[in-house]
Amino acid sequence: MNKDKVKGTVDDAAGRAKRQVGEWTGDTRTQAEGAAQQVKGKIEKAVGNVKDAARGVSDKINSASDRDNIERERVERDRLAEERKHHEAMGS
């Protein structure tokens, strides 16, 4: 869980509590502030989810790139070994 998700969760919970207090006391301003804080928290959590998803995609791309690099190195080693064998067979 990243900091955006944590902050969002805290703001959502605090806003929910504030809104509820406003409802119990009949204070519409507190209700509105609580509702706004809840919305802010939900947006922060959504941003955190997007960041996590992007990080996951980036990790997959990097992993695939690493596998490609390893495969290219293996192919190049094999090619050089074959070339060496060929030169040895030709007596060079």
LUMZA-788702 format. One record per atom (N, C-alpha, C, CB): residue number from 1; atom name; x, y, z; residue in three letters. Coordinates in nm, 3 decimals. Glycine has a CB too. Layout:
BEGIN
+------+------+---------+---------+---------+------+
| resi | name |       u |       v |       w | resn |
+------+------+---------+---------+---------+------+
|  NUM |   CA |       X |       Y |       Z |  ALA |
...
+------+------+---------+---------+---------+------+
END
This chain:
BEGIN
+------+------+---------+---------+---------+------+
| resi | name |       u |       v |       w | resn |
+------+------+---------+---------+---------+------+
|    1 |    N |   0.085 |  -0.117 |   0.000 |  MET |
|    1 |   CA |   0.000 |   0.000 |   0.000 |  MET |
|    1 |    C |   0.090 |   0.123 |   0.000 |  MET |
|    1 |   CB |  -0.097 |   0.000 |   0.123 |  MET |
|    2 |    N |   0.063 |   0.216 |  -0.091 |  ASN |
|    2 |   CA |   0.145 |   0.336 |  -0.099 |  ASN |
|    2 |    C |   0.087 |   0.449 |  -0.015 |  ASN |
|    2 |   CB |   0.160 |   0.380 |  -0.244 |  ASN |
|    3 |    N |   0.161 |   0.559 |  -0.006 |  LYS |
|    3 |   CA |   0.121 |   0.668 |   0.083 |  LYS |
|    3 |    C |  -0.011 |   0.733 |   0.041 |  LYS |
|    3 |   CB |   0.230 |   0.774 |   0.088 |  LYS |
|    4 |    N |  -0.040 |   0.735 |  -0.089 |  ASP |
|    4 |   CA |  -0.168 |   0.791 |  -0.134 |  ASP |
|    4 |    C |  -0.285 |   0.708 |  -0.083 |  ASP |
|    4 |   CB |  -0.171 |   0.799 |  -0.287 |  ASP |
|    5 |    N |  -0.271 |   0.578 |  -0.088 |  LYS |
|    5 |   CA |  -0.379 |   0.491 |  -0.039 |  LYS |
|    5 |    C |  -0.398 |   0.507 |   0.112 |  LYS |
|    5 |   CB |  -0.348 |   0.344 |  -0.073 |  LYS |
|    6 |    N |  -0.286 |   0.516 |   0.185 |  VAL |
|    6 |   CA |  -0.295 |   0.531 |   0.330 |  VAL |
|    6 |    C |  -0.362 |   0.664 |   0.364 |  VAL |
|    6 |   CB |  -0.154 |   0.523 |   0.395 |  VAL |
|    7 |    N |  -0.314 |   0.773 |   0.302 |  LYS |
|    7 |   CA |  -0.372 |   0.904 |   0.328 |  LYS |
|    7 |    C |  -0.519 |   0.906 |   0.288 |  LYS |
|    7 |   CB |  -0.294 |   1.014 |   0.251 |  LYS |
|    8 |    N |  -0.551 |   0.844 |   0.177 |  GLY |
|    8 |   CA |  -0.690 |   0.838 |   0.133 |  GLY |
|    8 |    C |  -0.778 |   0.763 |   0.231 |  GLY |
|    8 |   CB |  -0.698 |   0.772 |  -0.001 |  GLY |
|    9 |    N |  -0.728 |   0.653 |   0.283 |  THR |
|    9 |   CA |  -0.804 |   0.575 |   0.380 |  THR |
|    9 |    C |  -0.829 |   0.656 |   0.507 |  THR |
|    9 |   CB |  -0.730 |   0.445 |   0.415 |  THR |
|   10 |    N |  -0.726 |   0.728 |   0.553 |  VAL |
|   10 |   CA |  -0.739 |   0.812 |   0.673 |  VAL |
|   10 |    C |  -0.839 |   0.924 |   0.648 |  VAL |
|   10 |   CB |  -0.602 |   0.870 |   0.715 |  VAL |
|   11 |    N |  -0.826 |   0.993 |   0.535 |  ASP |
|   11 |   CA |  -0.919 |   1.103 |   0.505 |  ASP |
|   11 |    C |  -1.063 |   1.052 |   0.489 |  ASP |
|   11 |   CB |  -0.876 |   1.176 |   0.376 |  ASP |
|   12 |    N |  -1.079 |   0.938 |   0.426 |  ASP |
|   12 |   CA |  -1.212 |   0.881 |   0.408 |  ASP |
|   12 |    C |  -1.276 |   0.851 |   0.544 |  ASP |
|   12 |   CB |  -1.206 |   0.753 |   0.322 |  ASP |
|   13 |    N |  -1.201 |   0.787 |   0.632 |  ALA |
|   13 |   CA |  -1.253 |   0.751 |   0.764 |  ALA |
|   13 |    C |  -1.282 |   0.876 |   0.848 |  ALA |
|   13 |   CB |  -1.153 |   0.660 |   0.837 |  ALA |
|   14 |    N |  -1.189 |   0.971 |   0.846 |  ALA |
|   14 |   CA |  -1.209 |   1.094 |   0.923 |  ALA |
|   14 |    C |  -1.329 |   1.172 |   0.869 |  ALA |
|   14 |   CB |  -1.082 |   1.183 |   0.918 |  ALA |
|   15 |    N |  -1.343 |   1.177 |   0.737 |  GLY |
|   15 |   CA |  -1.457 |   1.246 |   0.677 |  GLY |
|   15 |    C |  -1.588 |   1.179 |   0.712 |  GLY |
|   15 |   CB |  -1.442 |   1.252 |   0.527 |  GLY |
|   16 |    N |  -1.586 |   1.047 |   0.711 |  ARG |
|   16 |   CA |  -1.707 |   0.972 |   0.747 |  ARG |
|   16 |    C |  -1.748 |   1.004 |   0.890 |  ARG |
|   16 |   CB |  -1.684 |   0.820 |   0.729 |  ARG |
|   17 |    N |  -1.649 |   1.006 |   0.981 |  ALA |
|   17 |   CA |  -1.678 |   1.036 |   1.122 |  ALA |
|   17 |    C |  -1.729 |   1.179 |   1.137 |  ALA |
|   17 |   CB |  -1.551 |   1.016 |   1.209 |  ALA |
|   18 |    N |  -1.665 |   1.271 |   1.068 |  LYS |
|   18 |   CA |  -1.705 |   1.412 |   1.076 |  LYS |
|   18 |    C |  -1.847 |   1.431 |   1.023 |  LYS |
|   18 |   CB |  -1.606 |   1.501 |   0.997 |  LYS |
|   19 |    N |  -1.875 |   1.366 |   0.912 |  ARG |
|   19 |   CA |  -2.010 |   1.374 |   0.854 |  ARG |
|   19 |    C |  -2.114 |   1.319 |   0.951 |  ARG |
|   19 |   CB |  -2.017 |   1.298 |   0.720 |  ARG |
|   20 |    N |  -2.080 |   1.207 |   1.015 |  GLN |
|   20 |   CA |  -2.173 |   1.144 |   1.109 |  GLN |
|   20 |    C |  -2.199 |   1.234 |   1.229 |  GLN |
|   20 |   CB |  -2.119 |   1.008 |   1.155 |  GLN |
|   21 |    N |  -2.094 |   1.297 |   1.281 |  VAL |
|   21 |   CA |  -2.110 |   1.390 |   1.393 |  VAL |
|   21 |    C |  -2.202 |   1.505 |   1.352 |  VAL |
|   21 |   CB |  -1.972 |   1.444 |   1.441 |  VAL |
|   22 |    N |  -2.179 |   1.554 |   1.230 |  GLY |
|   22 |   CA |  -2.265 |   1.661 |   1.180 |  GLY |
|   22 |    C |  -2.410 |   1.619 |   1.171 |  GLY |
|   22 |   CB |  -2.217 |   1.707 |   1.044 |  GLY |
|   23 |    N |  -2.434 |   1.494 |   1.131 |  GLU |
|   23 |   CA |  -2.571 |   1.443 |   1.124 |  GLU |
|   23 |    C |  -2.632 |   1.434 |   1.263 |  GLU |
|   23 |   CB |  -2.575 |   1.307 |   1.055 |  GLU |
|   24 |    N |  -2.555 |   1.384 |   1.360 |  TRP |
|   24 |   CA |  -2.606 |   1.369 |   1.496 |  TRP |
|   24 |    C |  -2.639 |   1.504 |   1.560 |  TRP |
|   24 |   CB |  -2.504 |   1.293 |   1.582 |  TRP |
|   25 |    N |  -2.556 |   1.604 |   1.529 |  THR |
|   25 |   CA |  -2.574 |   1.736 |   1.591 |  THR |
|   25 |    C |  -2.661 |   1.829 |   1.507 |  THR |
|   25 |   CB |  -2.439 |   1.801 |   1.615 |  THR |
|   26 |    N |  -2.693 |   1.789 |   1.385 |  GLY |
|   26 |   CA |  -2.773 |   1.873 |   1.298 |  GLY |
|   26 |    C |  -2.691 |   1.986 |   1.235 |  GLY |
|   26 |   CB |  -2.888 |   1.930 |   1.373 |  GLY |
|   27 |    N |  -2.559 |   1.975 |   1.241 |  ASP |
|   27 |   CA |  -2.469 |   2.078 |   1.186 |  ASP |
|   27 |    C |  -2.441 |   2.047 |   1.039 |  ASP |
|   27 |   CB |  -2.335 |   2.086 |   1.268 |  ASP |
|   28 |    N |  -2.510 |   2.117 |   0.951 |  THR |
|   28 |   CA |  -2.496 |   2.088 |   0.808 |  THR |
|   28 |    C |  -2.357 |   2.124 |   0.755 |  THR |
|   28 |   CB |  -2.602 |   2.163 |   0.728 |  THR |
|   29 |    N |  -2.294 |   2.224 |   0.815 |  ARG |
|   29 |   CA |  -2.158 |   2.261 |   0.770 |  ARG |
|   29 |    C |  -2.060 |   2.147 |   0.800 |  ARG |
|   29 |   CB |  -2.111 |   2.392 |   0.841 |  ARG |
|   30 |    N |  -2.069 |   2.090 |   0.918 |  THR |
|   30 |   CA |  -1.981 |   1.978 |   0.953 |  THR |
|   30 |    C |  -2.011 |   1.858 |   0.864 |  THR |
|   30 |   CB |  -1.999 |   1.939 |   1.102 |  THR |
|   31 |    N |  -2.139 |   1.836 |   0.834 |  GLN |
|   31 |   CA |  -2.176 |   1.727 |   0.743 |  GLN |
|   31 |    C |  -2.111 |   1.748 |   0.607 |  GLN |
|   31 |   CB |  -2.330 |   1.718 |   0.729 |  GLN |
|   32 |    N |  -2.119 |   1.869 |   0.555 |  ALA |
|   32 |   CA |  -2.062 |   1.899 |   0.423 |  ALA |
|   32 |    C |  -1.911 |   1.884 |   0.424 |  ALA |
|   32 |   CB |  -2.101 |   2.040 |   0.379 |  ALA |
|   33 |    N |  -1.847 |   1.934 |   0.530 |  GLU |
|   33 |   CA |  -1.701 |   1.922 |   0.540 |  GLU |
|   33 |    C |  -1.660 |   1.774 |   0.546 |  GLU |
|   33 |   CB |  -1.647 |   1.997 |   0.665 |  GLU |
|   34 |    N |  -1.735 |   1.696 |   0.621 |  GLY |
|   34 |   CA |  -1.706 |   1.553 |   0.631 |  GLY |
|   34 |    C |  -1.724 |   1.483 |   0.497 |  GLY |
|   34 |   CB |  -1.796 |   1.488 |   0.734 |  GLY |
|   35 |    N |  -1.831 |   1.518 |   0.426 |  ALA |
|   35 |   CA |  -1.855 |   1.458 |   0.295 |  ALA |
|   35 |    C |  -1.743 |   1.495 |   0.198 |  ALA |
|   35 |   CB |  -1.992 |   1.502 |   0.239 |  ALA |
|   36 |    N |  -1.700 |   1.622 |   0.202 |  ALA |
|   36 |   CA |  -1.591 |   1.667 |   0.114 |  ALA |
|   36 |    C |  -1.462 |   1.593 |   0.148 |  ALA |
|   36 |   CB |  -1.569 |   1.819 |   0.127 |  ALA |
|   37 |    N |  -1.436 |   1.572 |   0.277 |  GLN |
|   37 |   CA |  -1.314 |   1.500 |   0.317 |  GLN |
|   37 |    C |  -1.321 |   1.355 |   0.273 |  GLN |
|   37 |   CB |  -1.294 |   1.508 |   0.470 |  GLN |
|   38 |    N |  -1.441 |   1.298 |   0.276 |  GLN |
|   38 |   CA |  -1.458 |   1.161 |   0.227 |  GLN |
|   38 |    C |  -1.426 |   1.153 |   0.077 |  GLN |
|   38 |   CB |  -1.601 |   1.111 |   0.253 |  GLN |
|   39 |    N |  -1.477 |   1.246 |   0.001 |  VAL |
|   39 |   CA |  -1.451 |   1.249 |  -0.143 |  VAL |
|   39 |    C |  -1.301 |   1.263 |  -0.167 |  VAL |
|   39 |   CB |  -1.528 |   1.365 |  -0.211 |  VAL |
|   40 |    N |  -1.237 |   1.353 |  -0.093 |  LYS |
|   40 |   CA |  -1.092 |   1.371 |  -0.105 |  LYS |
|   40 |    C |  -1.021 |   1.238 |  -0.078 |  LYS |
|   40 |   CB |  -1.042 |   1.480 |  -0.008 |  LYS |
|   41 |    N |  -1.063 |   1.169 |   0.026 |  GLY |
|   41 |   CA |  -1.001 |   1.040 |   0.059 |  GLY |
|   41 |    C |  -1.019 |   0.937 |  -0.051 |  GLY |
|   41 |   CB |  -1.058 |   0.987 |   0.188 |  GLY |
|   42 |    N |  -1.139 |   0.933 |  -0.107 |  LYS |
|   42 |   CA |  -1.165 |   0.836 |  -0.215 |  LYS |
|   42 |    C |  -1.079 |   0.868 |  -0.339 |  LYS |
|   42 |   CB |  -1.316 |   0.836 |  -0.254 |  LYS |
|   43 |    N |  -1.061 |   0.996 |  -0.367 |  ILE |
|   43 |   CA |  -0.977 |   1.036 |  -0.481 |  ILE |
|   43 |    C |  -0.832 |   0.996 |  -0.454 |  ILE |
|   43 |   CB |  -0.987 |   1.188 |  -0.507 |  ILE |
|   44 |    N |  -0.785 |   1.021 |  -0.333 |  GLU |
|   44 |   CA |  -0.647 |   0.983 |  -0.298 |  GLU |
|   44 |    C |  -0.626 |   0.833 |  -0.311 |  GLU |
|   44 |   CB |  -0.612 |   1.029 |  -0.155 |  GLU |
|   45 |    N |  -0.724 |   0.756 |  -0.266 |  LYS |
|   45 |   CA |  -0.713 |   0.610 |  -0.279 |  LYS |
|   45 |    C |  -0.711 |   0.570 |  -0.426 |  LYS |
|   45 |   CB |  -0.830 |   0.540 |  -0.207 |  LYS |
|   46 |    N |  -0.793 |   0.635 |  -0.508 |  ALA |
|   46 |   CA |  -0.795 |   0.604 |  -0.652 |  ALA |
|   46 |    C |  -0.661 |   0.637 |  -0.716 |  ALA |
|   46 |   CB |  -0.909 |   0.683 |  -0.723 |  ALA |
|   47 |    N |  -0.602 |   0.750 |  -0.678 |  VAL |
|   47 |   CA |  -0.470 |   0.787 |  -0.730 |  VAL |
|   47 |    C |  -0.368 |   0.680 |  -0.689 |  VAL |
|   47 |   CB |  -0.426 |   0.927 |  -0.677 |  VAL |
|   48 |    N |  -0.375 |   0.636 |  -0.565 |  GLY |
|   48 |   CA |  -0.285 |   0.530 |  -0.518 |  GLY |
|   48 |    C |  -0.302 |   0.402 |  -0.598 |  GLY |
|   48 |   CB |  -0.308 |   0.502 |  -0.372 |  GLY |
|   49 |    N |  -0.427 |   0.368 |  -0.629 |  ASN |
|   49 |   CA |  -0.452 |   0.247 |  -0.709 |  ASN |
|   49 |    C |  -0.394 |   0.259 |  -0.849 |  ASN |
|   49 |   CB |  -0.603 |   0.219 |  -0.718 |  ASN |
|   50 |    N |  -0.408 |   0.377 |  -0.909 |  VAL |
|   50 |   CA |  -0.353 |   0.399 |  -1.042 |  VAL |
|   50 |    C |  -0.201 |   0.389 |  -1.038 |  VAL |
|   50 |   CB |  -0.396 |   0.537 |  -1.097 |  VAL |
|   51 |    N |  -0.139 |   0.449 |  -0.936 |  LYS |
|   51 |   CA |   0.007 |   0.442 |  -0.923 |  LYS |
|   51 |    C |   0.053 |   0.297 |  -0.907 |  LYS |
|   51 |   CB |   0.056 |   0.526 |  -0.803 |  LYS |
|   52 |    N |  -0.019 |   0.221 |  -0.824 |  ASP |
|   52 |   CA |   0.016 |   0.079 |  -0.806 |  ASP |
|   52 |    C |   0.003 |   0.003 |  -0.937 |  ASP |
|   52 |   CB |  -0.074 |   0.015 |  -0.699 |  ASP |
|   53 |    N |  -0.103 |   0.029 |  -1.011 |  ALA |
|   53 |   CA |  -0.123 |  -0.040 |  -1.139 |  ALA |
|   53 |    C |  -0.012 |  -0.003 |  -1.237 |  ALA |
|   53 |   CB |  -0.260 |  -0.004 |  -1.200 |  ALA |
|   54 |    N |   0.023 |   0.125 |  -1.242 |  ALA |
|   54 |   CA |   0.131 |   0.169 |  -1.332 |  ALA |
|   54 |    C |   0.263 |   0.105 |  -1.291 |  ALA |
|   54 |   CB |   0.143 |   0.323 |  -1.331 |  ALA |
|   55 |    N |   0.287 |   0.098 |  -1.161 |  ARG |
|   55 |   CA |   0.411 |   0.036 |  -1.112 |  ARG |
|   55 |    C |   0.413 |  -0.111 |  -1.150 |  ARG |
|   55 |   CB |   0.424 |   0.052 |  -0.960 |  ARG |
|   56 |    N |   0.298 |  -0.177 |  -1.142 |  GLY |
|   56 |   CA |   0.290 |  -0.318 |  -1.179 |  GLY |
|   56 |    C |   0.321 |  -0.339 |  -1.327 |  GLY |
|   56 |   CB |   0.152 |  -0.373 |  -1.147 |  GLY |
|   57 |    N |   0.266 |  -0.253 |  -1.411 |  VAL |
|   57 |   CA |   0.293 |  -0.262 |  -1.555 |  VAL |
|   57 |    C |   0.442 |  -0.237 |  -1.582 |  VAL |
|   57 |   CB |   0.207 |  -0.160 |  -1.635 |  VAL |
|   58 |    N |   0.496 |  -0.136 |  -1.516 |  SER |
|   58 |   CA |   0.638 |  -0.104 |  -1.533 |  SER |
|   58 |    C |   0.725 |  -0.222 |  -1.491 |  SER |
|   58 |   CB |   0.675 |   0.022 |  -1.451 |  SER |
|   59 |    N |   0.690 |  -0.285 |  -1.379 |  ASP |
|   59 |   CA |   0.767 |  -0.401 |  -1.333 |  ASP |
|   59 |    C |   0.762 |  -0.515 |  -1.434 |  ASP |
|   59 |   CB |   0.715 |  -0.449 |  -1.197 |  ASP |
|   60 |    N |   0.643 |  -0.536 |  -1.494 |  LYS |
|   60 |   CA |   0.629 |  -0.642 |  -1.594 |  LYS |
|   60 |    C |   0.712 |  -0.611 |  -1.718 |  LYS |
|   60 |   CB |   0.482 |  -0.661 |  -1.632 |  LYS |
|   61 |    N |   0.711 |  -0.485 |  -1.759 |  ILE |
|   61 |   CA |   0.790 |  -0.445 |  -1.876 |  ILE |
|   61 |    C |   0.938 |  -0.465 |  -1.848 |  ILE |
|   61 |   CB |   0.762 |  -0.299 |  -1.914 |  ILE |
|   62 |    N |   0.983 |  -0.422 |  -1.731 |  ASN |
|   62 |   CA |   1.124 |  -0.438 |  -1.695 |  ASN |
|   62 |    C |   1.162 |  -0.584 |  -1.687 |  ASN |
|   62 |   CB |   1.153 |  -0.369 |  -1.563 |  ASN |
|   63 |    N |   1.074 |  -0.666 |  -1.634 |  SER |
|   63 |   CA |   1.101 |  -0.808 |  -1.624 |  SER |
|   63 |    C |   1.113 |  -0.871 |  -1.763 |  SER |
|   63 |   CB |   0.991 |  -0.878 |  -1.543 |  SER |
|   64 |    N |   1.023 |  -0.833 |  -1.853 |  ALA |
|   64 |   CA |   1.028 |  -0.885 |  -1.989 |  ALA |
|   64 |    C |   1.155 |  -0.837 |  -2.059 |  ALA |
|   64 |   CB |   0.903 |  -0.841 |  -2.070 |  ALA |
|   65 |    N |   1.192 |  -0.713 |  -2.036 |  SER |
|   65 |   CA |   1.314 |  -0.659 |  -2.096 |  SER |
|   65 |    C |   1.436 |  -0.733 |  -2.044 |  SER |
|   65 |   CB |   1.326 |  -0.508 |  -2.065 |  SER |
|   66 |    N |   1.438 |  -0.762 |  -1.914 |  ASP |
|   66 |   CA |   1.549 |  -0.838 |  -1.857 |  ASP |
|   66 |    C |   1.559 |  -0.977 |  -1.921 |  ASP |
|   66 |   CB |   1.533 |  -0.851 |  -1.704 |  ASP |
|   67 |    N |   1.444 |  -1.041 |  -1.939 |  ARG |
|   67 |   CA |   1.444 |  -1.174 |  -2.002 |  ARG |
|   67 |    C |   1.495 |  -1.165 |  -2.145 |  ARG |
|   67 |   CB |   1.302 |  -1.236 |  -2.000 |  ARG |
|   68 |    N |   1.453 |  -1.060 |  -2.216 |  ASP |
|   68 |   CA |   1.500 |  -1.041 |  -2.355 |  ASP |
|   68 |    C |   1.651 |  -1.021 |  -2.358 |  ASP |
|   68 |   CB |   1.430 |  -0.919 |  -2.420 |  ASP |
|   69 |    N |   1.703 |  -0.942 |  -2.266 |  ASN |
|   69 |   CA |   1.848 |  -0.918 |  -2.260 |  ASN |
|   69 |    C |   1.924 |  -1.046 |  -2.231 |  ASN |
|   69 |   CB |   1.881 |  -0.813 |  -2.153 |  ASN |
|   70 |    N |   1.873 |  -1.126 |  -2.140 |  ILE |
|   70 |   CA |   1.938 |  -1.254 |  -2.107 |  ILE |
|   70 |    C |   1.938 |  -1.346 |  -2.230 |  ILE |
|   70 |   CB |   1.866 |  -1.323 |  -1.988 |  ILE |
|   71 |    N |   1.826 |  -1.350 |  -2.300 |  GLU |
|   71 |   CA |   1.817 |  -1.434 |  -2.419 |  GLU |
|   71 |    C |   1.912 |  -1.384 |  -2.527 |  GLU |
|   71 |   CB |   1.672 |  -1.436 |  -2.473 |  GLU |
|   72 |    N |   1.920 |  -1.252 |  -2.549 |  ARG |
|   72 |   CA |   2.013 |  -1.197 |  -2.648 |  ARG |
|   72 |    C |   2.158 |  -1.233 |  -2.613 |  ARG |
|   72 |   CB |   1.998 |  -1.043 |  -2.658 |  ARG |
|   73 |    N |   2.192 |  -1.223 |  -2.486 |  GLU |
|   73 |   CA |   2.329 |  -1.258 |  -2.443 |  GLU |
|   73 |    C |   2.357 |  -1.405 |  -2.468 |  GLU |
|   73 |   CB |   2.350 |  -1.224 |  -2.295 |  GLU |
|   74 |    N |   2.259 |  -1.492 |  -2.441 |  ARG |
|   74 |   CA |   2.277 |  -1.635 |  -2.464 |  ARG |
|   74 |    C |   2.297 |  -1.663 |  -2.612 |  ARG |
|   74 |   CB |   2.156 |  -1.713 |  -2.410 |  ARG |
|   75 |    N |   2.216 |  -1.601 |  -2.696 |  VAL |
|   75 |   CA |   2.227 |  -1.620 |  -2.840 |  VAL |
|   75 |    C |   2.365 |  -1.572 |  -2.889 |  VAL |
|   75 |   CB |   2.114 |  -1.545 |  -2.915 |  VAL |
|   76 |    N |   2.410 |  -1.458 |  -2.840 |  GLU |
|   76 |   CA |   2.540 |  -1.405 |  -2.880 |  GLU |
|   76 |    C |   2.654 |  -1.498 |  -2.835 |  GLU |
|   76 |   CB |   2.561 |  -1.263 |  -2.821 |  GLU |
|   77 |    N |   2.646 |  -1.552 |  -2.714 |  ARG |
|   77 |   CA |   2.748 |  -1.647 |  -2.667 |  ARG |
|   77 |    C |   2.751 |  -1.771 |  -2.756 |  ARG |
|   77 |   CB |   2.721 |  -1.689 |  -2.521 |  ARG |
|   78 |    N |   2.631 |  -1.821 |  -2.789 |  ASP |
|   78 |   CA |   2.623 |  -1.939 |  -2.875 |  ASP |
|   78 |    C |   2.682 |  -1.910 |  -3.013 |  ASP |
|   78 |   CB |   2.476 |  -1.985 |  -2.889 |  ASP |
|   79 |    N |   2.651 |  -1.792 |  -3.068 |  ARG |
|   79 |   CA |   2.703 |  -1.753 |  -3.199 |  ARG |
|   79 |    C |   2.855 |  -1.744 |  -3.196 |  ARG |
|   79 |   CB |   2.643 |  -1.619 |  -3.243 |  ARG |
|   80 |    N |   2.909 |  -1.684 |  -3.090 |  LEU |
|   80 |   CA |   3.055 |  -1.671 |  -3.079 |  LEU |
|   80 |    C |   3.121 |  -1.808 |  -3.063 |  LEU |
|   80 |   CB |   3.092 |  -1.581 |  -2.960 |  LEU |
|   81 |    N |   3.057 |  -1.897 |  -2.989 |  ALA |
|   81 |   CA |   3.111 |  -2.032 |  -2.971 |  ALA |
|   81 |    C |   3.113 |  -2.106 |  -3.106 |  ALA |
|   81 |   CB |   3.028 |  -2.112 |  -2.867 |  ALA |
|   82 |    N |   3.007 |  -2.093 |  -3.183 |  GLU |
|   82 |   CA |   3.002 |  -2.157 |  -3.315 |  GLU |
|   82 |    C |   3.107 |  -2.097 |  -3.407 |  GLU |
|   82 |   CB |   2.862 |  -2.141 |  -3.377 |  GLU |
|   83 |    N |   3.123 |  -1.967 |  -3.400 |  GLU |
|   83 |   CA |   3.224 |  -1.900 |  -3.484 |  GLU |
|   83 |    C |   3.365 |  -1.948 |  -3.446 |  GLU |
|   83 |   CB |   3.214 |  -1.746 |  -3.469 |  GLU |
|   84 |    N |   3.389 |  -1.963 |  -3.317 |  ARG |
|   84 |   CA |   3.519 |  -2.012 |  -3.270 |  ARG |
|   84 |    C |   3.543 |  -2.154 |  -3.320 |  ARG |
|   84 |   CB |   3.525 |  -2.008 |  -3.115 |  ARG |
|   85 |    N |   3.441 |  -2.240 |  -3.312 |  LYS |
|   85 |   CA |   3.453 |  -2.377 |  -3.361 |  LYS |
|   85 |    C |   3.484 |  -2.378 |  -3.509 |  LYS |
|   85 |   CB |   3.324 |  -2.456 |  -3.333 |  LYS |
|   86 |    N |   3.416 |  -2.293 |  -3.582 |  HIS |
|   86 |   CA |   3.438 |  -2.284 |  -3.728 |  HIS |
|   86 |    C |   3.582 |  -2.244 |  -3.758 |  HIS |
|   86 |   CB |   3.341 |  -2.182 |  -3.791 |  HIS |
|   87 |    N |   3.633 |  -2.143 |  -3.689 |  HIS |
|   87 |   CA |   3.771 |  -2.098 |  -3.712 |  HIS |
|   87 |    C |   3.872 |  -2.207 |  -3.674 |  HIS |
|   87 |   CB |   3.799 |  -1.969 |  -3.632 |  HIS |
|   88 |    N |   3.843 |  -2.278 |  -3.566 |  GLU |
|   88 |   CA |   3.933 |  -2.386 |  -3.525 |  GLU |
|   88 |    C |   3.934 |  -2.497 |  -3.630 |  GLU |
|   88 |   CB |   3.892 |  -2.442 |  -3.387 |  GLU |
|   89 |    N |   3.815 |  -2.525 |  -3.684 |  ALA |
|   89 |   CA |   3.804 |  -2.630 |  -3.786 |  ALA |
|   89 |    C |   3.876 |  -2.588 |  -3.915 |  ALA |
|   89 |   CB |   3.656 |  -2.663 |  -3.815 |  ALA |
|   90 |    N |   3.878 |  -2.461 |  -3.942 |  MET |
|   90 |   CA |   3.942 |  -2.410 |  -4.064 |  MET |
|   90 |    C |   4.093 |  -2.394 |  -4.043 |  MET |
|   90 |   CB |   3.879 |  -2.275 |  -4.105 |  MET |
|   91 |    N |   4.138 |  -2.409 |  -3.918 |  GLY |
|   91 |   CA |   4.280 |  -2.400 |  -3.891 |  GLY |
|   91 |    C |   4.329 |  -2.257 |  -3.877 |  GLY |
|   91 |   CB |   4.356 |  -2.468 |  -3.998 |  GLY |
|   92 |    N |   4.241 |  -2.162 |  -3.848 |  SER |
|   92 |   CA |   4.286 |  -2.023 |  -3.836 |  SER |
|   92 |    C |   4.314 |  -1.987 |  -3.693 |  SER |
|   92 |   CB |   4.185 |  -1.928 |  -3.893 |  SER |
+------+------+---------+---------+---------+------+
END
